[in-house]
Amino acid sequence: MNESKEEAILYAKKYLEDLIAFFGLNIDVHASSEEDVIQLSVPSTHMNGFLIGQKADNIRSFQYLTSMSLKNKNFVLNRVNVDIADYKKQRSERLVEKAEEWVKKVKESSEPLDLNPMNAADRRIIHKLAAEYGLSSDSVGEGRERHIVLKPAK
């Protein structure tokens, strides 16, 4: 079993760089770890749109492939977060701005608010923000219909 956190980070960095090289891009991926998740940041290039993909599907694919490769090589650290040209960071910031409006609406009306379906990463952001503002939040629904209901604190 590959134990070293640094080895896992270096392996993930090289793996993602090699994957992206298949598309003709030789770039240096920035790699670090945060709370047992390997953070891989791909700098901005002329291929951002392609690398991100429609609805960030390609980012998720890069994450999945890198994570599976780490698992197959028996690295203990195998959770991966890939961001390309700060796409996820900027998306998260926009989501937080929207969520603050939703929180305000729920606090003013004292009524629950059903949000549109969103992926697990986005739901985590909303749950965290709701807790910070003293609201309760639940994820409801299945699969692609899974969404959050924001509620006033009891």
C-alpha positions in Angstrom: 0.0 0.0 0.0 1.3 3.4 -0.9 1.2 5.4 2.3 2.8 8.8 1.7 0.5 11.7 1.2 3.2 13.5 -0.9 3.5 10.4 -3.1 -0.3 10.4 -3.7 -0.3 14.1 -4.5 2.7 13.8 -7.0 1.1 10.7 -8.6 -2.3 12.6 -9.0 -0.5 15.7 -10.5 1.5 13.6 -13.0 -1.6 11.5 -13.9 -3.7 14.6 -14.7 -0.9 16.2 -16.6 -0.5 13.1 -18.7 -4.3 12.9 -19.3 -4.4 16.5 -20.5 -1.3 15.9 -22.6 -3.4 13.5 -24.7 -5.2 16.6 -26.0 -1.9 18.3 -27.0 -1.6 20.5 -23.9 1.6 20.3 -21.9 0.9 22.2 -18.7 2.0 22.3 -15.1 -0.9 21.4 -12.7 -0.7 22.9 -9.3 -1.2 20.2 -6.6 -1.9 20.4 -2.9 -4.1 18.7 -0.3 -6.8 20.0 2.0 -8.6 17.8 4.5 -7.6 14.5 2.9 -8.7 15.7 -0.6 -6.0 16.2 -3.3 -6.6 19.6 -4.9 -5.5 19.8 -8.6 -5.6 23.2 -10.3 -5.2 23.5 -14.0 -4.1 26.9 -15.2 -6.1 28.8 -17.8 -5.3 28.0 -21.5 -6.9 28.4 -24.9 -8.7 25.0 -24.2 -10.6 25.9 -21.0 -14.0 25.3 -22.6 -13.0 21.9 -23.8 -11.3 20.9 -20.6 -14.3 22.1 -18.5 -16.9 20.5 -20.8 -20.6 21.1 -20.9 -22.0 21.4 -17.4 -18.5 20.7 -16.2 -18.8 17.1 -17.3 -15.2 16.9 -18.4 -13.9 18.2 -15.0 -15.9 15.5 -13.3 -14.5 12.9 -15.7 -10.9 14.0 -15.0 -11.6 13.8 -11.2 -13.1 10.4 -11.5 -10.3 9.0 -13.7 -7.6 10.4 -11.4 -9.3 9.2 -8.3 -9.8 5.7 -9.7 -6.2 5.5 -10.7 -5.1 6.4 -7.2 -7.4 3.7 -5.8 -6.1 1.1 -8.3 -2.5 2.0 -7.1 -3.6 1.5 -3.5 -3.0 5.1 -2.4 -4.7 5.8 0.9 -5.3 9.4 -0.2 -7.6 9.1 -3.2 -10.3 11.8 -3.1 -9.6 14.4 -5.8 -10.9 17.8 -6.7 -10.0 19.1 -10.1 -10.5 22.8 -11.0 -9.7 24.2 -14.4 -9.0 28.0 -14.8 -10.7 28.6 -11.4 -14.0 27.5 -12.9 -15.3 25.8 -9.8 -14.0 28.6 -7.5 -15.8 31.2 -9.5 -18.9 29.1 -9.7 -18.9 28.5 -6.0 -18.6 32.3 -5.4 -21.6 33.0 -7.6 -23.6 30.2 -5.9 -22.8 31.7 -2.5 -24.2 35.1 -3.7 -27.4 33.4 -4.9 -27.7 31.4 -1.7 -27.4 34.5 0.4 -30.5 35.9 -1.4 -32.3 32.6 -0.8 -31.4 32.7 2.9 -32.7 36.3 3.2 -35.9 35.3 1.5 -36.5 32.4 3.9 -35.6 34.5 7.0 -38.0 37.3 5.9 -40.9 35.0 4.9 -40.4 32.2 7.5 -41.5 29.8 4.8 -39.5 26.9 3.4 -37.9 27.3 0.0 -37.4 24.5 -2.5 -34.3 25.1 -4.6 -33.6 23.7 -8.1 -31.9 20.4 -8.4 -28.1 20.6 -8.0 -25.0 18.4 -7.8 -23.6 17.1 -4.5 -20.8 19.7 -4.4 -23.2 22.6 -4.8 -25.6 21.1 -2.2 -22.6 20.9 0.3 -22.0 24.7 -0.3 -25.6 25.5 0.4 -25.9 23.3 3.5 -22.8 24.9 4.9 -24.0 28.4 4.2 -27.5 27.7 5.6 -26.0 26.5 8.9 -23.8 29.6 9.1 -26.9 31.7 8.8 -28.9 29.7 11.3 -31.3 28.0 8.9 -31.9 24.3 8.6 -31.6 22.6 5.2 -32.5 19.1 3.9 -31.5 17.3 0.6 -34.6 15.7 -0.9 -35.3 13.7 -4.0 -33.3 11.1 -5.9 -30.6 11.3 -8.6 -30.7 14.3 -10.9 -33.8 15.6 -9.1 -32.1 15.8 -5.7 -32.4 19.4 -4.3 -32.3 21.4 -1.1 -35.2 22.7 0.9 -34.1 25.7 3.0 -36.2 26.1 6.2 -36.3 28.6 9.0 -34.6 27.3 12.2 -37.0 25.8 14.6 
